[in-house]
Amino acid sequence: MNIPAIIRIKNLRLRTYIGIKEEEINNRQDVIINAVIHCQAQAAVESNIIADALNYRTICKAIITHIEDQRFALLERMTYEILEIVMAHPDVIKAEVEVDKVGALRYSDSVSMALGGKRKRCGEQWVAGF
């Protein structure tokens, strides 16, 4: 039996340095992170043991630490680095990360960037793409 699963991290709200203008370089801004993570859940379903599951809490903590401790010029770079954190787990088959930069444009709630990554099988090298 093969049991695929989707984990969604929704609206993770963080503050970080993002941008190229002096005001953006000197002041933290709000970003909202969403991630959709595809993985296999068969072992976790059968055992009911955390060690057999993809630990989304660990992934979330790694994202928080990384984003709050770094400075980014571009939304593209930030989004890619978050995708790298997610895809670092060999049990992730594919993932999509979207980052919203709140208040980036006048008259809009936010501007967002989405990137995806996938691998053919668990444990193999991943490549960017949806």
C-alpha positions as a Markdown table, in Angstrom:
| # | Residue | x | y | z |
|---|---|---|---|---|
| 1 | Met | 0.0 | 0.0 | 0.0 |
| 2 | Asn | 1.2 | 3.5 | -0.8 |
| 3 | Ile | -0.5 | 6.3 | 1.1 |
| 4 | Pro | 0.4 | 9.8 | -0.2 |
| 5 | Ala | -0.2 | 12.8 | 2.1 |
| 6 | Ile | -0.3 | 16.6 | 1.8 |
| 7 | Ile | 0.9 | 18.8 | 4.6 |
| 8 | Arg | -0.1 | 22.5 | 4.4 |
| 9 | Ile | 1.6 | 25.2 | 6.4 |
| 10 | Lys | -0.8 | 28.1 | 6.2 |
| 11 | Asn | -0.2 | 31.7 | 6.8 |
| 12 | Leu | 3.0 | 31.6 | 8.8 |
| 13 | Arg | 3.5 | 35.2 | 9.7 |
| 14 | Leu | 7.1 | 36.4 | 10.2 |
| 15 | Arg | 9.0 | 39.6 | 10.1 |
| 16 | Thr | 12.3 | 39.9 | 8.3 |
| 17 | Tyr | 14.5 | 42.3 | 6.2 |
| 18 | Ile | 13.3 | 42.1 | 2.6 |
| 19 | Gly | 13.9 | 44.6 | -0.2 |
| 20 | Ile | 16.4 | 46.8 | -1.9 |
| 21 | Lys | 15.3 | 50.3 | -0.8 |
| 22 | Glu | 17.0 | 51.9 | 2.2 |
| 23 | Glu | 13.8 | 51.8 | 4.2 |
| 24 | Glu | 13.4 | 48.1 | 3.5 |
| 25 | Ile | 17.0 | 47.3 | 4.3 |
| 26 | Asn | 16.8 | 49.1 | 7.7 |
| 27 | Asn | 13.3 | 47.9 | 8.8 |
| 28 | Arg | 11.8 | 44.5 | 9.2 |
| 29 | Gln | 8.7 | 43.8 | 7.1 |
| 30 | Asp | 5.8 | 41.4 | 7.4 |
| 31 | Val | 5.9 | 38.3 | 5.2 |
| 32 | Ile | 3.3 | 35.5 | 5.0 |
| 33 | Ile | 4.6 | 32.0 | 4.1 |
| 34 | Asn | 2.5 | 29.1 | 2.8 |
| 35 | Ala | 3.8 | 25.7 | 1.9 |
| 36 | Val | 2.2 | 22.6 | 0.4 |
| 37 | Ile | 4.3 | 19.5 | 1.1 |
| 38 | His | 3.7 | 16.2 | -0.6 |
| 39 | Cys | 5.1 | 13.1 | 1.2 |
| 40 | Gln | 4.4 | 9.4 | 1.8 |
| 41 | Ala | 2.4 | 8.7 | 5.0 |
| 42 | Gln | 2.2 | 4.9 | 4.9 |
| 43 | Ala | 4.7 | 4.2 | 7.6 |
| 44 | Ala | 3.2 | 6.8 | 9.9 |
| 45 | Val | -0.4 | 5.6 | 9.3 |
| 46 | Glu | 0.6 | 2.0 | 10.0 |
| 47 | Ser | 2.8 | 2.7 | 13.1 |
| 48 | Asn | 1.2 | 5.8 | 14.7 |
| 49 | Ile | 4.8 | 6.8 | 15.7 |
| 50 | Ile | 6.1 | 10.3 | 15.2 |
| 51 | Ala | 9.5 | 9.0 | 14.1 |
| 52 | Asp | 7.7 | 7.5 | 11.0 |
| 53 | Ala | 6.1 | 10.8 | 10.1 |
| 54 | Leu | 7.4 | 13.8 | 8.3 |
| 55 | Asn | 7.8 | 16.3 | 11.2 |
| 56 | Tyr | 6.2 | 19.5 | 10.0 |
| 57 | Arg | 7.0 | 21.2 | 13.3 |
| 58 | Thr | 10.7 | 20.7 | 12.6 |
| 59 | Ile | 10.3 | 22.1 | 9.1 |
| 60 | Cys | 8.4 | 25.1 | 10.4 |
| 61 | Lys | 11.0 | 25.9 | 13.1 |
| 62 | Ala | 13.8 | 25.8 | 10.5 |
| 63 | Ile | 11.9 | 28.2 | 8.3 |
| 64 | Ile | 11.2 | 30.6 | 11.2 |
| 65 | Thr | 14.9 | 30.6 | 12.3 |
| 66 | His | 16.2 | 31.1 | 8.8 |
| 67 | Ile | 13.9 | 33.9 | 7.8 |
| 68 | Glu | 14.2 | 35.8 | 11.0 |
| 69 | Asp | 18.0 | 35.6 | 11.0 |
| 70 | Gln | 18.6 | 36.6 | 7.4 |
| 71 | Arg | 18.4 | 39.6 | 5.1 |
| 72 | Phe | 17.0 | 39.3 | 1.6 |
| 73 | Ala | 17.1 | 41.7 | -1.3 |
| 74 | Leu | 14.7 | 39.7 | -3.5 |
| 75 | Leu | 11.5 | 37.8 | -2.8 |
| 76 | Glu | 12.7 | 35.2 | -5.3 |
| 77 | Arg | 15.7 | 34.4 | -3.2 |
| 78 | Met | 13.8 | 34.2 | 0.1 |
| 79 | Thr | 11.2 | 31.9 | -1.5 |
| 80 | Tyr | 13.9 | 29.6 | -2.9 |
| 81 | Glu | 15.7 | 29.3 | 0.4 |
| 82 | Ile | 12.5 | 28.3 | 2.1 |
| 83 | Leu | 11.9 | 25.7 | -0.6 |
| 84 | Glu | 15.4 | 24.4 | 0.0 |
| 85 | Ile | 14.6 | 23.9 | 3.7 |
| 86 | Val | 11.4 | 22.0 | 2.8 |
| 87 | Met | 13.1 | 19.9 | 0.2 |
| 88 | Ala | 16.1 | 19.0 | 2.4 |
| 89 | His | 13.9 | 16.3 | 3.9 |
| 90 | Pro | 14.3 | 13.2 | 1.8 |
| 91 | Asp | 10.7 | 12.1 | 2.4 |
| 92 | Val | 9.3 | 15.1 | 0.6 |
| 93 | Ile | 8.2 | 14.2 | -2.9 |
| 94 | Lys | 7.3 | 17.6 | -4.0 |
| 95 | Ala | 6.5 | 21.0 | -2.5 |
| 96 | Glu | 5.3 | 24.5 | -3.4 |
| 97 | Val | 6.2 | 27.5 | -1.3 |
| 98 | Glu | 4.5 | 30.9 | -1.6 |
| 99 | Val | 5.7 | 34.0 | 0.1 |
| 100 | Asp | 3.7 | 37.2 | 0.4 |
| 101 | Lys | 5.4 | 40.5 | 1.0 |
| 102 | Val | 2.7 | 42.5 | 2.8 |
| 103 | Gly | 2.1 | 46.0 | 1.6 |
| 104 | Ala | 4.7 | 45.8 | -1.2 |
| 105 | Leu | 2.4 | 47.7 | -3.6 |
| 106 | Arg | 0.1 | 50.5 | -3.0 |
| 107 | Tyr | -3.6 | 49.5 | -3.3 |
| 108 | Ser | -2.8 | 45.8 | -2.9 |
| 109 | Asp | -2.7 | 43.5 | 0.2 |
| 110 | Ser | 0.6 | 41.9 | -0.9 |
| 111 | Val | 2.8 | 40.7 | -3.7 |
| 112 | Ser | 3.7 | 37.0 | -3.7 |
| 113 | Met | 6.2 | 34.7 | -5.3 |
| 114 | Ala | 5.7 | 30.9 | -5.6 |
| 115 | Leu | 8.3 | 28.3 | -6.4 |
| 116 | Gly | 8.1 | 24.5 | -6.5 |
| 117 | Gly | 10.4 | 21.6 | -6.3 |
| 118 | Lys | 10.0 | 17.8 | -6.9 |
| 119 | Arg | 11.9 | 14.6 | -7.0 |
| 120 | Lys | 11.0 | 11.3 | -8.8 |
| 121 | Arg | 11.3 | 9.2 | -5.7 |
| 122 | Cys | 11.8 | 9.8 | -2.0 |
| 123 | Gly | 15.5 | 10.3 | -1.2 |
| 124 | Glu | 16.5 | 11.3 | -4.7 |
| 125 | Gln | 17.9 | 14.7 | -5.6 |
| 126 | Trp | 15.2 | 17.4 | -6.2 |
| 127 | Val | 14.8 | 19.8 | -9.0 |
| 128 | Ala | 13.0 | 23.1 | -9.2 |
| 129 | Gly | 9.7 | 23.1 | -11.0 |
| 130 | Phe | 6.0 | 22.5 | -10.5 |
